[in-house]
Amino acid sequence: MADKKKKPKTYGTNIDFNAFNLRPSGAYLDDIRRLREELTVTLTGFGSGGRSDDKDKKPAPVPLETKDTLESSMEEARAAADELLREVEARGAAISPSAPKTEAEKSPEKPDLDKLLAELDSLVGLEDIKKNVRSLINLAKVRKLREEHGLPTPAMSLHLVFMGNPGTGKTTVARLISQLYYAIGVLSKGQLVEVDRSGLVAGFVGQTAIKTGEAVKNALGGVLFIDEAYSLAANTGENDFGREAIETILKAMEDNRNDLVVIVAGYEDLMEQFISSNPGLESRFNRYFVFEDYSGEELYKIFLSMCDKNKYTLTVEAQEYAREMFNALYAARGENFGNARDVRNIFENVVSVHADRIAADGDINERDLTLVMREDLEKASLM
């Protein structure tokens, strides 16, 4: 029978421990060195008659063929360890340059606190919110420092209630707070997980706790942001499981008090009813941020920032018309006023009208692509 062709042995960079998402690659160096030493000792003492402290027992004879096979295998293993160590040490303890990092190896840089605060200050309007956020961050920062110095820290809830109409910047501020908490070490990751009732409540018994638990799990180390949270307390029928979601969240807040922040948001009057619907909510949410509607001038500034971000420039006439339009929009606002959401809709309409106007021109230059005329705004306001 013909000898089977041996497959080439592969070591070194072909061995990717990181792919198994175990320990940092550098942690394997000691294991490899220890293995090599054990192999060397074993090879040296193989078949020598057993341990020196066990003289009364006679070792069982080892068949010559078995001994040769074991010695050969161990020699190959030691050679593999030698080669792997050489390559690892040459690469600075990186087993494979392209290998994905394990969780232990990942050490993302924390966001810069000053940059985050500057971003907060750059938001249009929201002056009271900005002051409240800065005060909250200062309080959390000092509390963290007191903990590090072994000083007593009074009980403090970092969970928040955001109250206001849609489009007033609640989600934007929540995202900044999650990053700010991370920057000062209050949270371990700083991600924002945004959900509403549909992301927490299921239609069958026993499923809501699982669904809510999954959302909490994704938010651990960061902020769970629940929009229109009042809908969880609304009794919509016999099989309403919103209250089960509330109880699951309250338990998670207690179990993960050191690495989970929950922010609930919605209309002011409905949020007040929501918090008062459950004693557990009242005890855990004692800090309220009220987001006022944007003024006409603030809406205009938001519109200009959208234009600037997307490289659109308004003529003087277009700017005058836009300012008048947003002041009128604010004066006529009703229950369904969308604030910045309405501005976004108007901006998208302007972009569409602008595109229709210049598309008919056979000779379009860069100025045409960026310049917004008064007529574009007039047509967009009628859409």
MIKE-325855 format. One record per residue (C-alpha): residue number from 1; chain; x, y, z. Coordinates in steps of 0.001 Angstrom, whole numbers, plus 524288, in hexadecimal, padded with zeros to 5 digits. Example, Ala and Ser with C-alpha at 12.3 -4.5 7.8 and 13.67 -1.06 7.14 Angstrom:
2
REC  seq  mol      u      v      w
REC    1    A  8300C  7EE6C  81E78
REC    2    A  83566  7FBDC  81BE4
# end
This chain:
383
REC  seq  mol      u      v      w
REC    1    A  80000  80000  80000
REC    2    A  8053A  80D2E  7FC18
REC    3    A  80973  81641  806E6
REC    4    A  80009  8214C  8097A
REC    5    A  805B4  82E6C  8067D
REC    6    A  807CD  835F0  812E8
REC    7    A  8014C  84337  813EA
REC    8    A  80AD6  84E38  81653
REC    9    A  80B49  852E6  82442
REC   10    A  80772  860ED  8265E
REC   11    A  80AEF  86909  83219
REC   12    A  80D4E  87729  83566
REC   13    A  80452  8810D  82F21
REC   14    A  7FB01  87666  82ABF
REC   15    A  7F793  87411  838FA
REC   16    A  7ED66  87E36  83CC8
REC   17    A  7E947  87CCF  84AE9
REC   18    A  7E1EB  889A8  84A27
REC   19    A  7D81A  883BF  840C0
REC   20    A  7D2C1  87C26  84C52
REC   21    A  7D054  888CB  853F4
REC   22    A  7D77E  88381  85FD0
REC   23    A  7E254  88B18  86688
REC   24    A  7EB34  8961A  861DE
REC   25    A  7F570  890AA  858C0
REC   26    A  80096  8949D  861C2
REC   27    A  7FAFA  88BF8  86C6B
REC   28    A  7FE79  87FE4  8649B
REC   29    A  80D1C  88272  864B9
REC   30    A  80EF0  87D4C  87288
REC   31    A  806DB  87158  86F2E
REC   32    A  80F32  86E86  86340
REC   33    A  81BE1  87055  86AC2
REC   34    A  816FD  86791  875B8
REC   35    A  812CD  85D3B  86BEB
REC   36    A  82022  85D94  86570
REC   37    A  826FA  85BCB  8728B
REC   38    A  81E38  85062  8761E
REC   39    A  820A9  84A0E  868F9
REC   40    A  82F52  84B9A  86AD8
REC   41    A  82ED8  84591  87876
REC   42    A  82636  83A8B  873C1
REC   43    A  82EF3  8377F  86838
REC   44    A  83AE7  83770  870FE
REC   45    A  83503  82E70  87B18
REC   46    A  82CD1  825EC  87239
REC   47    A  82ED2  8176F  87592
REC   48    A  838D4  81A5E  88020
REC   49    A  83222  81208  88A2A
REC   50    A  827E1  81AEA  8900C
REC   51    A  82865  8258A  89A67
REC   52    A  83446  82654  8A329
REC   53    A  82BE1  8266A  8AF72
REC   54    A  824C1  81A00  8ABAC
REC   55    A  82FEF  80FFF  8AC44
REC   56    A  827C9  80493  8B157
REC   57    A  81EF1  80443  8A57B
REC   58    A  8243F  7FE95  8991A
REC   59    A  81F77  805DC  88D1A
REC   60    A  817D2  7FE3B  8831E
REC   61    A  81FD1  7FB18  87719
REC   62    A  81D10  803F1  86B87
REC   63    A  81C90  7FD6B  85E2B
REC   64    A  82764  80278  8555C
REC   65    A  81DEE  8063A  84A6F
REC   66    A  8152F  80DDD  853D2
REC   67    A  820EF  814B2  859AF
REC   68    A  8260F  818CE  84C5E
REC   69    A  818A8  81DE0  8484B
REC   70    A  816C9  825BE  854C4
REC   71    A  82478  82B4D  85436
REC   72    A  82271  82F37  84603
REC   73    A  81569  835B9  84905
REC   74    A  81AC9  83D1F  8549D
REC   75    A  82695  8416E  84CE2
REC   76    A  81DA7  846D3  84249
REC   77    A  81574  84DB6  84C9D
REC   78    A  8219A  853CE  852AB
REC   79    A  8263D  8582C  84534
REC   80    A  818F2  85E2F  842A9
REC   81    A  81988  8654E  84FAA
REC   82    A  82731  86A5D  84C6D
REC   83    A  822E0  86F63  83F37
REC   84    A  8168D  87598  8449A
REC   85    A  81E08  87C59  84F73
REC   86    A  827F1  881D9  845DF
REC   87    A  81D65  8877A  83D16
REC   88    A  81536  88C9A  84853
REC   89    A  820A3  89366  84ED8
REC   90    A  82523  898F0  841CD
REC   91    A  817B1  89EE5  83FD3
REC   92    A  816C9  8A498  84D60
REC   93    A  80DAD  89A43  85313
REC   94    A  803E3  89B23  84805
REC   95    A  800B4  88D45  843DE
REC   96    A  7FB19  891CC  836F2
REC   97    A  7FAEC  89FCD  831FB
REC   98    A  7EDBA  89DBD  82B8B
REC   99    A  7E7B4  89629  836C8
REC  100    A  7DBAE  89C51  83CEA
REC  101    A  7DE17  8A16F  84A8A
REC  102    A  7D7C3  89AEC  85622
REC  103    A  7CF0D  8A2BB  85F3C
REC  104    A  7DA20  8A350  86917
REC  105    A  7E33B  8A908  85ED8
REC  106    A  7D9AA  8B36E  85A88
REC  107    A  7DC66  8C000  861CF
REC  108    A  7D586  8CAD3  85A5A
REC  109    A  7D9AF  8D84B  85E42
REC  110    A  7CFD2  8DF70  86674
REC  111    A  7C9BC  8EB44  85FF4
REC  112    A  7CF74  8F860  86370
REC  113    A  7C73A  8FEDE  86DF6
REC  114    A  7CA09  90CB5  86957
REC  115    A  7C659  9094F  85B4F
REC  116    A  7B993  90359  85FC6
REC  117    A  7B64D  90F48  867E2
REC  118    A  7B9AD  917EC  85C45
REC  119    A  7B076  90FDC  853F6
REC  120    A  7A5F8  911AD  85E35
REC  121    A  7A816  92061  85E21
REC  122    A  7A73E  920A0  84F43
REC  123    A  79937  91BB4  84F4D
REC  124    A  78F47  925F0  84B4E
REC  125    A  78715  92AC1  856C3
REC  126    A  78523  921BC  86289
REC  127    A  78BF4  92B3F  86BAD
REC  128    A  785B0  925D9  8780F
REC  129    A  78857  917ED  873B6
REC  130    A  796BB  91B11  87185
REC  131    A  797F9  920AE  87F3B
REC  132    A  7911A  914F0  88528
REC  133    A  799BB  90B50  87DC7
REC  134    A  7A62C  9124C  881F6
REC  135    A  7A18F  91250  8900B
REC  136    A  79E37  903DC  88F2E
REC  137    A  7AB7E  9006B  88972
REC  138    A  7B289  9086D  893E5
REC  139    A  7AAF1  9016C  89E87
REC  140    A  7AD9C  8F3F6  898BB
REC  141    A  7BBED  8F739  8968F
REC  142    A  7BE26  8FBB3  8A49A
REC  143    A  7B6A3  8EFEE  8A9AE
REC  144    A  7BF77  8E6F5  8A1D4
REC  145    A  7CB94  8EDBE  8A739
REC  146    A  7C698  8EC55  8B526
REC  147    A  7C4C3  8DDC2  8B2DB
REC  148    A  7D2AE  8DC8D  8ADD1
REC  149    A  7D7B3  8E361  8BA16
REC  150    A  7CFDD  8DA92  8C316
REC  151    A  7C6DA  8E586  8C766
REC  152    A  7B865  8E363  8CA46
REC  153    A  7AFA1  8E617  8BE9D
REC  154    A  7A16E  8E9E0  8C0C9
REC  155    A  79767  8E204  8B942
REC  156    A  79533  8E806  8ABF4
REC  157    A  78C91  8E40B  8A0A2
REC  158    A  79242  8E62E  8931C
REC  159    A  78596  8E230  88C73
REC  160    A  77E58  8ED33  885AD
REC  161    A  77100  8F156  880E4
REC  162    A  770BD  8F945  8744D
REC  163    A  76402  90096  8722E
REC  164    A  76077  90815  865F5
REC  165    A  75A9B  907EE  85875
REC  166    A  7607E  9002A  84D30
REC  167    A  76C5E  905D6  8465C
REC  168    A  7717D  90D80  85201
REC  169    A  77E99  90686  852A1
REC  170    A  77BC6  8FC3B  85CF4
REC  171    A  78278  8F111  855C5
REC  172    A  78E28  8F993  85237
REC  173    A  7901A  8FDA6  8605F
REC  174    A  78E4F  8EFA6  86519
REC  175    A  79919  8EB36  85BF0
REC  176    A  7A21C  8F5DB  860F6
REC  177    A  79F3D  8F257  86F17
REC  178    A  7A285  8E419  86C82
REC  179    A  7AFAF  8E841  86714
REC  180    A  7B1F3  8F207  8720C
REC  181    A  7AF30  8E79E  87C54
REC  182    A  7B8E1  8DED2  8755D
REC  183    A  7C326  8E98F  87498
REC  184    A  7C2F3  8EBC2  88357
REC  185    A  7C2C0  8DD39  8867B
REC  186    A  7B4BE  8DBEB  88B36
REC  187    A  7B17D  8D264  8803B
REC  188    A  7BA78  8C7FD  87A88
REC  189    A  7B67A  8C92F  86C20
REC  190    A  7ADFF  8D51C  869B7
REC  191    A  7A547  8CFDA  85EEE
REC  192    A  7973E  8D487  85D40
REC  193    A  78CB5  8CA4E  85ADE
REC  194    A  78012  8D0BE  85670
REC  195    A  7732D  8C96B  85795
REC  196    A  764B1  8CC0E  85881
REC  197    A  75941  8C39A  85CC1
REC  198    A  75A75  8BABB  850E0
REC  199    A  76892  8B7C4  85487
REC  200    A  764E3  8B368  86242
REC  201    A  75741  8ADA4  8622A
REC  202    A  7533F  8A0BE  85BEB
REC  203    A  745A7  89B87  8592A
REC  204    A  7460A  88F13  86113
REC  205    A  747A7  88B63  86F4C
REC  206    A  755D7  889F8  87365
REC  207    A  75BB9  89026  86747
REC  208    A  75C17  89E42  86BE9
REC  209    A  765DC  89B76  876C0
REC  210    A  76EB5  894C3  86CDC
REC  211    A  76D80  89FAD  862E6
REC  212    A  76FC0  8AA4B  86CFF
REC  213    A  77B09  8A2AB  872E0
REC  214    A  781A7  8A232  8659A
REC  215    A  78091  8B0F4  8642F
REC  216    A  78657  8B2B4  871BE
REC  217    A  7915F  8A94F  86E8B
REC  218    A  794D9  8B13F  8626A
REC  219    A  794E3  8BDB5  86A86
REC  220    A  79D85  8B8E7  875AC
REC  221    A  7A917  8C1FA  876FF
REC  222    A  7A160  8CCE6  8709D
REC  223    A  79418  8D373  87000
REC  224    A  786F3  8CD35  86D48
REC  225    A  77EC3  8D815  8672C
REC  226    A  77023  8D52E  86738
REC  227    A  7687E  8DE61  85E70
REC  228    A  759F6  8E053  860D1
REC  229    A  75BDA  8D8DF  86D89
REC  230    A  74E3B  8DCB0  87242
REC  231    A  7488E  8D2B5  868C4
REC  232    A  74DC0  8C7E2  87187
REC  233    A  74431  8CBD3  87C3D
REC  234    A  73896  8CD71  87321
REC  235    A  72ED4  8C28C  8758A
REC  236    A  72B20  8BE73  867C3
REC  237    A  7239F  8B23E  86B6E
REC  238    A  723A8  8A562  872A9
REC  239    A  7303C  8A09F  86C4D
REC  240    A  73812  8ACFF  86E1E
REC  241    A  745CE  8A9C2  8729E
REC  242    A  74B39  8B788  873D9
REC  243    A  74B75  8B6C9  8828F
REC  244    A  75349  8AA39  881D0
REC  245    A  75D58  8B1A9  879E2
REC  246    A  75DA9  8BC41  8844C
REC  247    A  76007  8B263  88F2C
REC  248    A  76ACF  8ABD5  88746
REC  249    A  77170  8B8EB  884FD
REC  250    A  7707D  8BCC0  89356
REC  251    A  776CD  8AFF8  8976E
REC  252    A  78196  8B1BA  88D57
REC  253    A  78420  8BF7E  8925F
REC  254    A  785D9  8BA14  8A00E
REC  255    A  78E35  8AE77  89BE5
REC  256    A  7970B  8B6CB  89344
REC  257    A  79713  8C385  89AC0
REC  258    A  7A59B  8C5C4  8987E
REC  259    A  7A5D5  8C417  889B2
REC  260    A  79877  8C732  88403
REC  261    A  79167  8D40B  8826A
REC  262    A  78347  8D4D0  87DEC
REC  263    A  77D84  8E103  877BB
REC  264    A  76EDA  8E167  87557
REC  265    A  76926  8EB94  86C2C
REC  266    A  75C34  8F0AB  8673B
REC  267    A  7521F  8FB7A  867DA
REC  268    A  752A1  90321  87486
REC  269    A  744F5  90073  879CD
REC  270    A  74527  8F219  875E2
REC  271    A  75282  8EFEA  87BEC
REC  272    A  74DEA  8F591  888D9
REC  273    A  742C1  8EBB5  888C0
REC  274    A  74C1A  8E0CE  8851D
REC  275    A  75591  8E361  89046
REC  276    A  74A94  8E47E  89A3A
REC  277    A  74488  8D79B  89597
REC  278    A  74E9B  8CF52  89CC3
REC  279    A  75560  8D1C3  8A9D9
REC  280    A  761A9  8CB53  8A488
REC  281    A  7625A  8D53C  89987
REC  282    A  7608E  8E098  8A2EB
REC  283    A  76BB0  8DBDA  8AB90
REC  284    A  77550  8D9D4  8A076
REC  285    A  7722E  8E560  897BD
REC  286    A  7738F  8F1FD  89F49
REC  287    A  77A9E  8FA8B  89572
REC  288    A  77292  9011A  88AC6
REC  289    A  77720  9084F  87E9E
REC  290    A  76CC8  9105D  877A2
REC  291    A  76F5B  912B7  86926
REC  292    A  76864  91EF4  864A8
REC  293    A  763F5  9211F  856A0
REC  294    A  76DCE  927ED  84DF0
REC  295    A  76AF2  93621  84AFA
REC  296    A  76954  93AE0  83D02
REC  297    A  77734  94031  83CF5
REC  298    A  77C81  9335A  84233
REC  299    A  77533  92BCA  837BB
REC  300    A  77B64  934B4  82DA0
REC  301    A  788FC  9321B  83338
REC  302    A  7868A  92373  832E2
REC  303    A  782A4  924A3  82495
REC  304    A  78F00  92C4C  82171
REC  305    A  7974F  9220A  82866
REC  306    A  79119  91760  8200F
REC  307    A  79400  91F22  813CB
REC  308    A  7A1FF  92197  817F2
REC  309    A  7A450  9135F  81B7A
REC  310    A  79FA1  90F27  80E0F
REC  311    A  7A6CE  919EF  80693
REC  312    A  79B19  92217  802B4
REC  313    A  79BCC  930EB  802A0
REC  314    A  79009  939FA  8033F
REC  315    A  78F30  946B3  7FBE9
REC  316    A  78C5A  952D2  80422
REC  317    A  77E42  95297  7FF75
REC  318    A  77D16  9443F  802F6
REC  319    A  78269  946CE  810A4
REC  320    A  77889  9519F  812F2
REC  321    A  76D76  9490C  80E55
REC  322    A  77209  93D91  816AE
REC  323    A  7728B  945D6  82305
REC  324    A  764B7  94AD5  820B7
REC  325    A  75FE6  93D2C  81D8C
REC  326    A  76512  93700  82A13
REC  327    A  76022  9420C  832A9
REC  328    A  752AD  94002  82CAF
REC  329    A  753D9  9314A  82E9F
REC  330    A  756BF  93332  83D0C
REC  331    A  74BAE  93CF8  83EFB
REC  332    A  741CF  933A3  838EA
REC  333    A  746A2  92761  83FE1
REC  334    A  73C98  91DE6  84514
REC  335    A  73C31  91129  84CA0
REC  336    A  74336  909CE  841D2
REC  337    A  74E3B  913AD  84068
REC  338    A  75A8A  90C01  83D08
REC  339    A  7650D  91634  83FD9
REC  340    A  771C6  911A5  83983
REC  341    A  76A8A  90689  832C5
REC  342    A  7626E  91086  82B80
REC  343    A  76EE3  917B1  827E2
REC  344    A  77492  90AF8  8229E
REC  345    A  7687E  908D5  81A43
REC  346    A  7694F  916A2  814D0
REC  347    A  777C6  91506  811ED
REC  348    A  7753D  9086B  80A78
REC  349    A  76A6F  90F27  802BC
REC  350    A  773B2  91A4E  7FF65
REC  351    A  77DEE  9109F  7FA96
REC  352    A  773BC  90A06  7F214
REC  353    A  76ECC  916DA  7EC36
REC  354    A  77CCA  91B77  7EA01
REC  355    A  77FF3  90EE8  7E2C5
REC  356    A  773F5  91040  7DA0D
REC  357    A  777C5  91E2B  7D6A2
REC  358    A  785E9  91BD8  7D2C7
REC  359    A  783DA  90E7C  7CC7B
REC  360    A  77D74  914EB  7C0CD
REC  361    A  78999  91D0E  7BE57
REC  362    A  792B9  916C1  7B48E
REC  363    A  79EB5  91DB3  7B9DE
REC  364    A  79F7A  91B93  7C8B3
REC  365    A  7AB48  920CD  7CFF8
REC  366    A  7AF5B  91FA4  7DE45
REC  367    A  7A8B8  92C5F  7E1DC
REC  368    A  79BDB  9274A  7DC88
REC  369    A  79D53  91B00  7E4B7
REC  370    A  79EBA  92288  7F17D
REC  371    A  796E8  92F2A  7F00C
REC  372    A  78907  92F69  7F57E
REC  373    A  77FED  93A06  7F06A
REC  374    A  7743A  94076  7F6B5
REC  375    A  76B5D  939C3  7ECEA
REC  376    A  77033  92C96  7F1D0
REC  377    A  76BA8  92FE7  7FF8D
REC  378    A  75EB0  93546  7FACE
REC  379    A  75B83  928CB  7F386
REC  380    A  76077  9203E  7FEA3
REC  381    A  757B1  92720  80889
REC  382    A  74BC4  92330  800A5
REC  383    A  74F08  914CB  8008D
# end
